[in-house]
Protein backbone atom coordinates (compact mmCIF):
# COMPACT_ATOMS: atom_id res chain seq x y z
CA UNK A 1 0.00 0.00 0.00
CA UNK A 2 1.54 3.35 -1.00
CA UNK A 3 1.95 5.77 1.92
CA UNK A 4 -0.42 8.29 0.34
CA UNK A 5 -3.21 5.78 -0.29
CA UNK A 6 -6.02 5.90 2.26
CA UNK A 7 -6.27 3.06 4.75
CA UNK A 8 -9.15 0.91 3.51
CA UNK A 9 -11.23 -1.58 5.41
CA UNK A 10 -12.51 -4.72 3.64
CA UNK A 11 -16.12 -4.74 2.46
CA UNK A 12 -17.02 -7.62 4.80
CA UNK A 13 -15.70 -5.84 7.94
CA UNK A 14 -19.20 -5.48 9.43
CA UNK A 15 -19.73 -9.25 9.13
CA UNK A 16 -16.76 -9.87 11.43
CA UNK A 17 -17.62 -6.98 13.77
CA UNK A 18 -21.43 -6.83 14.09
CA UNK A 19 -22.64 -3.37 15.02
CA UNK A 20 -19.39 -1.75 13.90
CA UNK A 21 -19.21 0.76 11.06
CA UNK A 22 -16.85 0.11 8.19
CA UNK A 23 -16.71 3.82 7.29
CA UNK A 24 -15.96 4.81 10.92
CA UNK A 25 -13.23 2.16 10.98
CA UNK A 26 -11.74 3.79 7.87
CA UNK A 27 -12.05 7.37 9.11
CA UNK A 28 -10.24 6.81 12.42
CA UNK A 29 -6.88 5.48 11.16
CA UNK A 30 -6.85 7.91 8.23
CA UNK A 31 -7.48 10.81 10.61
CA UNK A 32 -4.71 9.65 12.95
CA UNK A 33 -2.27 9.12 10.04
CA UNK A 34 -2.99 12.57 8.63
CA UNK A 35 -2.59 14.25 12.02
CA UNK A 36 0.68 12.39 12.63
CA UNK A 37 2.08 13.41 9.24
CA UNK A 38 1.16 17.07 9.73
CA UNK A 39 2.52 17.15 13.28
CA UNK A 40 5.76 15.52 12.11
CA UNK A 41 6.18 18.15 9.39
CA UNK A 42 5.46 20.99 11.82
CA UNK A 43 7.90 19.51 14.31
CA UNK A 44 10.53 19.21 11.57
CA UNK A 45 10.20 22.93 10.88
CA UNK A 46 10.60 23.91 14.53
CA UNK A 47 13.52 21.50 14.99
CA UNK A 48 15.32 22.79 11.90
CA UNK A 49 14.84 26.44 12.82
CA UNK A 50 15.44 26.34 16.57
CA UNK A 51 16.17 22.76 17.68
CA UNK A 52 12.84 22.65 19.57
CA UNK A 53 10.38 19.81 19.95
CA UNK A 54 6.83 20.48 18.83
CA UNK A 55 5.62 20.80 22.43
CA UNK A 56 8.48 23.18 23.29
CA UNK A 57 7.67 25.40 20.34
CA UNK A 58 3.94 25.21 21.06
CA UNK A 59 4.68 26.39 24.59
CA UNK A 60 6.52 29.41 23.21
CA UNK A 61 3.70 30.10 20.73
CA UNK A 62 1.07 29.88 23.50
CA UNK A 63 3.03 32.36 25.60
CA UNK A 64 3.54 34.63 22.59
CA UNK A 65 -0.19 34.67 21.88
CA UNK A 66 -1.23 35.28 25.47
CA UNK A 67 -2.25 38.71 26.73
CA UNK A 68 0.27 38.42 29.55
CA UNK A 69 2.21 35.91 31.62
CA UNK A 70 0.71 32.44 32.09
CA UNK A 71 1.06 29.80 34.74
CA UNK A 72 2.50 26.39 33.91
CA UNK A 73 -0.91 24.90 34.61
CA UNK A 74 -2.59 27.19 32.04
CA UNK A 75 -0.03 26.21 29.41
CA UNK A 76 -0.34 22.49 30.27
CA UNK A 77 -4.12 22.66 29.82
CA UNK A 78 -3.69 24.07 26.31
CA UNK A 79 -1.03 21.50 25.41
CA UNK A 80 -3.00 18.65 26.98
CA UNK A 81 -0.02 17.47 29.03
CA UNK A 82 0.42 16.62 32.70
CA UNK A 83 1.81 19.15 35.15
CA UNK A 84 4.91 16.93 35.61
CA UNK A 85 5.57 16.97 31.86
CA UNK A 86 4.98 20.72 31.79
CA UNK A 87 7.45 21.31 34.63
CA UNK A 88 10.13 19.33 32.82
CA UNK A 89 9.47 21.20 29.58
CA UNK A 90 9.60 24.58 31.34
CA UNK A 91 12.85 23.59 33.06
CA UNK A 92 14.38 22.86 29.65
CA UNK A 93 13.12 26.11 28.13
CA UNK A 94 14.42 28.07 31.12
CA UNK A 95 17.87 26.43 30.86
CA UNK A 96 17.97 27.44 27.20
CA UNK A 97 17.14 31.03 28.10
CA UNK A 98 13.79 31.01 26.30
CA UNK A 99 11.49 31.63 29.29
CA UNK A 100 11.70 33.26 32.66
CA UNK A 101 9.77 32.30 35.78
CA UNK A 102 8.62 35.01 38.14
CA UNK A 103 6.55 34.88 41.30
CA UNK A 104 3.12 36.49 40.98
CA UNK A 105 3.24 39.97 42.55
CA UNK A 106 0.23 39.42 44.83
CA UNK A 107 0.12 35.61 45.18
CA UNK A 108 3.62 34.29 45.87
CA UNK A 109 2.38 30.69 45.48
CA UNK A 110 1.84 31.26 41.75
CA UNK A 111 4.68 31.28 39.24
CA UNK A 112 4.22 33.21 36.03
CA UNK A 113 5.99 32.23 32.83
CA UNK A 114 7.29 34.91 30.44
CA UNK A 115 9.08 34.72 27.08
CA UNK A 116 12.57 36.11 26.69
CA UNK A 117 13.53 38.31 23.74
CA UNK A 118 15.39 35.33 22.23
CA UNK A 119 12.19 33.22 22.37
CA UNK A 120 10.18 36.00 20.71
CA UNK A 121 12.68 36.07 17.84
CA UNK A 122 12.35 32.28 17.44
CA UNK A 123 8.55 32.46 17.43
CA UNK A 124 8.66 35.32 14.90
CA UNK A 125 10.90 33.19 12.66
CA UNK A 126 9.19 29.80 13.01
CA UNK A 127 5.47 30.68 13.11
CA UNK A 128 5.40 31.99 9.52
CA UNK A 129 7.14 28.80 8.32
CA UNK A 130 4.63 26.63 10.18
CA UNK A 131 1.67 28.58 8.81
CA UNK A 132 3.09 28.27 5.30
CA UNK A 133 3.47 24.52 5.84
CA UNK A 134 -0.13 24.18 7.02
CA UNK A 135 -1.38 26.26 4.09
CA UNK A 136 0.58 24.12 1.63
CA UNK A 137 -0.69 20.91 3.25
CA UNK A 138 -4.29 22.03 2.69
CA UNK A 139 -3.84 23.62 -0.74
CA UNK A 140 -5.79 20.81 -2.44
CA UNK A 141 -8.80 21.13 -0.12
CA UNK A 142 -11.25 23.84 -1.26
CA UNK A 143 -12.44 26.33 1.36
CA UNK A 144 -16.00 24.92 1.65
CA UNK A 145 -14.57 21.44 2.28
CA UNK A 146 -12.25 22.88 4.94
CA UNK A 147 -15.24 24.37 6.72
CA UNK A 148 -17.06 21.03 6.52
CA UNK A 149 -13.95 19.28 7.83
CA UNK A 150 -13.82 21.65 10.82
CA UNK A 151 -17.50 20.97 11.51
CA UNK A 152 -16.96 17.21 11.28
CA UNK A 153 -13.88 17.29 13.50
CA UNK A 154 -15.74 19.37 16.08
CA UNK A 155 -18.55 16.80 16.08
CA UNK A 156 -16.05 13.95 16.54
CA UNK A 157 -14.27 15.80 19.37
CA UNK A 158 -17.55 16.41 21.19
CA UNK A 159 -18.54 12.76 20.83
CA UNK A 160 -15.17 11.52 22.07
CA UNK A 161 -15.44 13.83 25.10
CA UNK A 162 -18.90 12.40 25.79
CA UNK A 163 -17.55 8.85 25.53
CA UNK A 164 -14.76 9.64 27.97
CA UNK A 165 -17.25 9.91 30.83
CA UNK A 166 -19.13 6.73 30.01
CA UNK A 167 -18.42 3.05 30.54
CA UNK A 168 -17.22 1.16 27.46
CA UNK A 169 -20.08 0.39 25.07
CA UNK A 170 -21.47 -3.10 24.91
CA UNK A 171 -20.22 -4.72 21.74
CA UNK A 172 -21.37 -7.72 19.83
CA UNK A 173 -19.05 -10.69 19.80
CA UNK A 174 -16.55 -10.79 16.99
CA UNK A 175 -17.41 -13.37 14.38
CA UNK A 176 -14.83 -15.74 12.98
CA UNK A 177 -12.02 -14.54 15.29
CA UNK A 178 -9.81 -17.56 14.63
CA UNK A 179 -10.77 -18.21 11.03
CA UNK A 180 -9.91 -16.07 8.08
CA UNK A 181 -8.61 -12.70 9.26
CA UNK A 182 -9.66 -9.59 7.46
CA UNK A 183 -6.85 -8.06 5.49
CA UNK A 184 -6.55 -4.30 5.65
CA UNK A 185 -5.72 -2.65 2.40
N, C-alpha and C positions, 0 to 999 in steps of 0.2 A: 504494500500500500504506500503510495507516494505520501510524503509528509504534508502536502497541501490538500490532499483528498480528505473529505469529511469522513469521520468515523461513522460507519454504517452498521446497523443492527439487522440481522437476518429477518426475512419476512415472517418466519414461524416463531419468532421470539415470544409472542404472547401465548403460544401453545405451551411452551416450557414454563413460562411465568404467568399463570392465570391472574388476571386483575392488573397486571403491569401494562404500561403503555410503551409500545415500540418507539414512538416519536419522542417521548420524554427520555427514554433510554438513549436516544441518539443526541438529543439536545445537550444533556448534562456533560458527557465527555468532550463534546465539541466546544462547549462554553469554557470548560476548564482548560482545554488545550489552547484556545485562543487567548484567554487571560494569561496563561503561563508564557506564551510567546511574546505578548505585548509587554508584560512585566520584565521579561528577560531583556528585551530590546531597550526598554527604559533604563533598566539597571546598567546595561552596557554603556549607555550614554553617560550616566553619572559616574561610573567607574573610570571611564576613559578621561573625562574632564577633571575629576577631582578625587579619584580613588576613594569613592564613597559607595557603600551599599545602598540599595534602594531605600531601605528604612531609614538610614542615616540622612540621605538626601531629603526624603519626605519629611523628616523631622525639621530640617532647616527650612523647607518650603512652608510647612505649617507655621513655624515661628515668623517667617517673612510675611505671611499673609494675615497674621493676627494684628489686632488693633493695639496690642501692647504685649507685655511679658505674659507667658503662660506657665502653669505648673506642669511638672512631669506627668501628673495624673491626667490633665487635660489633653496633653499631647498623646499619651498612651491610649486614651479613649478614641481619638481620631485615627490612630494607627492600628487599633484593634490588637494591642499587645499587652502583656502583663506588666505590672509595675516593676517587677524584678528585671524583665527584659529592657524596660524603658530606662531604669537606673543604669544598667550596664551600657546602653547605647549613649546616654547622656555623659557618662564617665569618659567614654571614648571621644566624643565630640569635644568635651572640655579639655582633655589632654592634647587634642589637635589644635586647640585655640579657636574653635568655631562657635562655641557658646560660652556664656558666663552664667554662673548661678549667684543669685543675690537673695538675701532674706527679704521677705515682704516688710515694708516699712511699718505697718501697724499690727501684723500678725507674724511674729518671729518663728512660728511653727511652719509657716509656708515658705517654700523656696520658689523663686521666680526664675525662669529661664529666658535669657536674652541672646540674640545673635551678636557676634562680633562683626567688625567691618569686613574681615576676611571672608566670613560666611556669607555676608550680603553679596560680595563680589562673585562668589561661587554660584549662588542662587541666580544672580543676574546673568551669569554665563550659561548655566545649565538649563534653566527653565525654558528659554526659547528653543533650545535644541530638542528638549523633550516634547514641547508642544508641536514642533515641526514633525517629529517622529510620529506622534499620535495622528496628526493631520494626514500624513502620508499613508499611515496604516489604514485609514478610513476613506481614502480618496475614491475607492471604487464603490462606496456605499452612498447612494443619493440621500440628500437631506431628509426627505419624508421617511425613508427607511430607517435613518438614524433616530428620528423621533419615535418611530414605532419600536425600535430596539430598546430605547430608554424606557418606554412604557412597559414593554415586556419584562425587562430586567427588574424594574421596580416591582412589578407584580410577583416575580419569582422571589425577590428579596423579602417581600412582605410575607409570602407563604412559608418560606424557610424560617423566618422569625416566629411565625405562628407554630410551626412544627416543633421548634426548639423547646417549647413549654409543654408539649404533650408527650404521652407515652408512645413508644413505637407503634405504628399501625399494624393491625392484624393483617397478615398476608396469607394468601393461599399457598398450599404446599407446591413446591417446584415439581414439575412433571419430568420424568425421564432423567433424574439427576445422574445416574450412573451409565446411562446408555449413550447414545450419540450426543456429543456436546455441540452446542451452537458455535459456529465459527464467525468471529467478528471480522468484518471486511474493513 
